[in-house]
Amino acid sequence: MISDEALGAFQVIVGEENVSREPAVLDTYAWQPTINDDPAKWVYRPVAVVLPGSTAEVQEVVKVCNKHGLKFKATTTGWGVYSGPTSDNVVQFDMRRMNKIIEIDEKNMYAVVEPYVTGAQLQAEAMKLGLNTHIIGAGPVCSPLASATSGWGVGWDCIYMSYSARNVLGVEWVLPDGELLYLGTPGSGSEWFCGDGPGPSLRGILRGTSGALGGHGVFTRCAIKLFNWPGPSELHTEGLLLDAQSEIPENIRFHMCFFPDRDKLADAVYEIGDAEIGYLATRVSPNVFLYGATPRLFRKLTRTSALRSLLSETLKWMFVIVLMGSSREEIEYQDAVVKKIVGDYKGFSLEMTEVPVIGPILPMNFLRVSAIPAIFRLGGLFTTALGRNETWDTQLDWAEVGEELRKRRIEQGEVLDDMGDNPFMALYENNTWSHCENIYQYDTRNEKHLEKLHTIFAESTIRAMEICQEPLSSFDWRVRKILGPLLYDYNYWQKQIAQSFGAEGAADTGMYCDEVDYDLSAGDPQLKEKLEKIIAEKK
Ligand SMILES: Cc1cc2nc3c(=O)[nH]c(=O)nc-3n(C[C@H](O)[C@H](O)[C@H](O)COP(=O)(O)OP(=O)(O)OC[C@H]3O[C@@H](n4cnc5c(N)ncnc54)[C@H](O)[C@@H]3O)c2cc1C
């Protein structure tokens, strides 16, 4: 319970209406069902929620937390369990009042944003100037600042617009003791155009692969790199989500490419990367589009044999690539390159922009990434056996491991039947490297599904270790204690970083570097044996 004194101090800083310790309000922050493998779906209830309206207010509120021995953690759009408190005694900072696009520098191609600006807002404004922003695969309602500064950042536009950690430029950062730090050019009193100097650069510490997930203090502004948008200044659209019908820009092509086997798909994708074409690219299973658009029909299809085999075997090696050209010649060139590569590898491609009904839903659902929430339609929730960034070939290995593990769980009725193959894959920067995570669909009302969430996590982690891949879950709070010593004590160093910022005991570092006791065998004797064997070998 927070003291009256601390609460009063918050109220003086942000105004009474922007602070609450009402349990009913606090529980709306503690209810975190998304990507939460705890069957109960709750996290710790914060002791208070505070809505700061400016950087100065964030600094003041942090100092009050320090004075009263309270930890704090920021949430922006809060689309995942990561933004919730991980222990008692945490004040949740809800950043929704800081929602402005401060500037878009058209010439130098960047935007300075506050935490609660969403991907959709930034994209709509950038497009007016012939620019575009990377939107993570979580969709357009997420905060570009959160992913740029604090967590992951993969999406299907990464082939052209990279990973969020690579797009962050100047940063305004309230440290865990309330001091203000500017990184990059704003750190030397200049504009926001560079994250690495002149002025201090701490990109590796600020971000790394996974981000500190709230454990570093509060980011109040950051500059984000923008990219070329060769389309219209507005995507004229009627309707919402899967009913959205947009005017299709002339200079766009949307290819669904199918290959006869894994090797041909793999090689074709490397060639596409070498050709330096594409605006958006992903490998997902065709089933994902079906269960997103028509979940009831999909359930019936799972019970067929011929159609099931067509979808999960014949059409399995699918790759989607969206092309955009800055001129007619360029789009025709890119189109011809895709057709040539697909033909060379004995595949075929369906160009979807001219297809009635389907074509017009593509701009909003792909370029604005609105299709992603459809992932909830099959069973209500999903879990992900943790994404990793690596070469395309090893990512395909990981997708196949996922399929093998998932099929067994489907047979045993422990997850929903998505026909087995369900990876989310993307390419970074013309396939210099790429992403793969394995998606498991489950029904949150099904006790058996809920019970198996830990086993899926454990099994995936152990399997990754067995095939000598970097354990995908190494960022995860549950496994640091086990994996840290096997991986150069990475967590020891993360703790040192947290200490040097004064974060320990001030910021909520639970998602970043705290260690907990966790049974990585999920109570399964076979997994326990495997785990012990691997640990012994690796040591
Ligand atoms: C359907 C779905 C699909 C997803 N797909 C992807 C995907 O393709 N790619 C991907 O990268 N992620 C994906 N995710 C995970 C996603 O990154 C997380 O859900 C993330 O939490 C979304 O960020 P957000 O913008 O809602 O920010 P939040 O959830 O609010 O914050 C994310 C993290 O950053 C911290 N944070 C937020 N704001 C600040 C701040 N101002 N200062 C300091 N710390 C802060 C939070 O404490 C939290 O740890 C997906 C999630 C869902 C639900």
The ligand as an SDF file (V2000), in Angstrom:
LIG
                    3D

 53 58  0  0  0  0  0  0  0  0999 V2000
   -0.3190   -9.9750  -31.2750 C   0  0  0  0  0  0  0  0  0  0  0  0
    1.0670   -9.5910  -30.8940 C   0  0  0  0  0  0  0  0  0  0  0  0
    2.0580   -9.6850  -31.8300 C   0  0  0  0  0  0  0  0  0  0  0  0
    3.3550   -9.3090  -31.5030 C   0  0  0  0  0  0  0  0  0  0  0  0
    4.2650   -9.3160  -32.4900 N   0  0  0  0  0  0  0  0  0  0  0  0
    5.4590   -8.7310  -32.2780 C   0  0  0  0  0  0  0  0  0  0  0  0
    6.3470   -8.5270  -33.3400 C   0  0  0  0  0  0  0  0  0  0  0  0
    6.0930   -8.9300  -34.4600 O   0  0  0  0  0  0  0  0  0  0  0  0
    7.4920   -7.8780  -33.0890 N   0  0  0  0  0  0  0  0  0  0  0  0
    7.8190   -7.4290  -31.8290 C   0  0  0  0  0  0  0  0  0  0  0  0
    8.8730   -6.8270  -31.6780 O   0  0  0  0  0  0  0  0  0  0  0  0
    7.0100   -7.6520  -30.8010 N   0  0  0  0  0  0  0  0  0  0  0  0
    5.8390   -8.2850  -30.9890 C   0  0  0  0  0  0  0  0  0  0  0  0
    4.9990   -8.4830  -29.9650 N   0  0  0  0  0  0  0  0  0  0  0  0
    5.5000   -8.1970  -28.6470 C   0  0  0  0  0  0  0  0  0  0  0  0
    5.4730   -6.6950  -28.4310 C   0  0  0  0  0  0  0  0  0  0  0  0
    6.7140   -6.1350  -28.6900 O   0  0  0  0  0  0  0  0  0  0  0  0
    5.1660   -6.4470  -27.0610 C   0  0  0  0  0  0  0  0  0  0  0  0
    3.8360   -6.8310  -26.8990 O   0  0  0  0  0  0  0  0  0  0  0  0
    5.3400   -5.0270  -26.6600 C   0  0  0  0  0  0  0  0  0  0  0  0
    4.9500   -4.9860  -25.3150 O   0  0  0  0  0  0  0  0  0  0  0  0
    4.5170   -4.0890  -27.4590 C   0  0  0  0  0  0  0  0  0  0  0  0
    4.9090   -2.8240  -27.1320 O   0  0  0  0  0  0  0  0  0  0  0  0
    3.9790   -1.6280  -26.7970 P   0  0  0  0  0  0  0  0  0  0  0  0
    4.2320   -0.6910  -27.8810 O   0  0  0  0  0  0  0  0  0  0  0  0
    2.5750   -1.9650  -26.5030 O   0  0  0  0  0  0  0  0  0  0  0  0
    4.6970   -1.1640  -25.5150 O   0  0  0  0  0  0  0  0  0  0  0  0
    4.5410   -1.6290  -24.0130 P   0  0  0  0  0  0  0  0  0  0  0  0
    4.0150   -3.0150  -23.9220 O   0  0  0  0  0  0  0  0  0  0  0  0
    3.8340   -0.5570  -23.3010 O   0  0  0  0  0  0  0  0  0  0  0  0
    6.0760   -1.6040  -23.6040 O   0  0  0  0  0  0  0  0  0  0  0  0
    6.9910   -2.5480  -24.0660 C   0  0  0  0  0  0  0  0  0  0  0  0
    8.1540   -2.5930  -23.0620 C   0  0  0  0  0  0  0  0  0  0  0  0
    8.8160   -1.3380  -23.0440 O   0  0  0  0  0  0  0  0  0  0  0  0
    8.7600   -0.7320  -21.7620 C   0  0  0  0  0  0  0  0  0  0  0  0
    8.4560    0.6740  -21.9770 N   0  0  0  0  0  0  0  0  0  0  0  0
    7.3930    1.1780  -22.6400 C   0  0  0  0  0  0  0  0  0  0  0  0
    7.4600    2.5100  -22.6720 N   0  0  0  0  0  0  0  0  0  0  0  0
    8.5780    2.8620  -22.0270 C   0  0  0  0  0  0  0  0  0  0  0  0
    9.1770    4.1060  -21.7470 C   0  0  0  0  0  0  0  0  0  0  0  0
    8.6400    5.2360  -22.1530 N   0  0  0  0  0  0  0  0  0  0  0  0
   10.3370    4.0930  -21.0390 N   0  0  0  0  0  0  0  0  0  0  0  0
   10.9020    2.9270  -20.6180 C   0  0  0  0  0  0  0  0  0  0  0  0
   10.3690    1.7210  -20.8750 N   0  0  0  0  0  0  0  0  0  0  0  0
    9.2170    1.6890  -21.5650 C   0  0  0  0  0  0  0  0  0  0  0  0
    7.6470   -1.4400  -21.0160 C   0  0  0  0  0  0  0  0  0  0  0  0
    7.8660   -1.4500  -19.6250 O   0  0  0  0  0  0  0  0  0  0  0  0
    7.7060   -2.8290  -21.6180 C   0  0  0  0  0  0  0  0  0  0  0  0
    8.6720   -3.5910  -20.9590 O   0  0  0  0  0  0  0  0  0  0  0  0
    3.6820   -8.8840  -30.2050 C   0  0  0  0  0  0  0  0  0  0  0  0
    2.6910   -8.7930  -29.2540 C   0  0  0  0  0  0  0  0  0  0  0  0
    1.3920   -9.1490  -29.5860 C   0  0  0  0  0  0  0  0  0  0  0  0
    0.3460   -9.0400  -28.5540 C   0  0  0  0  0  0  0  0  0  0  0  0
  1  2  1  0
  2  3  1  0
  2 52  2  0
  3  4  2  0
  4  5  1  0
  4 50  1  0
  5  6  2  0
  6  7  1  0
  6 13  1  0
  7  8  2  0
  7  9  1  0
  9 10  1  0
 10 11  2  0
 10 12  1  0
 12 13  2  0
 13 14  1  0
 14 15  1  0
 14 50  1  0
 15 16  1  0
 16 17  1  0
 16 18  1  0
 18 19  1  0
 18 20  1  0
 20 21  1  0
 20 22  1  0
 22 23  1  0
 23 24  1  0
 24 25  2  0
 24 26  1  0
 24 27  1  0
 27 28  1  0
 28 29  2  0
 28 30  1  0
 28 31  1  0
 31 32  1  0
 32 33  1  0
 33 34  1  0
 33 48  1  0
 34 35  1  0
 35 36  1  0
 35 46  1  0
 36 37  1  0
 36 45  1  0
 37 38  2  0
 38 39  1  0
 39 40  1  0
 39 45  2  0
 40 41  1  0
 40 42  2  0
 42 43  1  0
 43 44  2  0
 44 45  1  0
 46 47  1  0
 46 48  1  0
 48 49  1  0
 50 51  2  0
 51 52  1  0
 52 53  1  0
M  END
$$$$
